[in-house]
């Protein structure tokens, strides 16, 4: 139970640090990305809940969404709520699958882990390409 609360505490800290660090705007202004950052923040304000919940379902490190949420200035309490929903769903689905299928699904995951990781990396790359073209 302690590790669960420690994880949330670290996520809140990363969220706040990103918000403070990127509020200075120095690098953003250096590269002339001020208007694109505002567009990103508006989009994240609109779609942030779905992004956070969807990211909570993936095995990609959750630090990415905590830092991004802080950078976008996303509401910390909504972030925590969406994080609990997304991460809770991920572990609940895993628990159901392992309870119901046990060794069969474990063997399948171990045998095809490379395919699943490759698929996840391809989706991540696709997301970066789409985000780059939108901004």
Buried (B, 14 or more C-beta within 10 A) or exposed (E): EEEEEEEBEEBBEBBEEBBEEBEEEEEBEEEEBEEEBEEBBEBBBEEBBEBBBBBBBBEEEBEEBBBBBBBBBBEBEBBBBBBBBBBEBBEEEEEEBBEEEEEEBEEEEEEEEEEEEEEEEEEEEEEEEEEEEEE
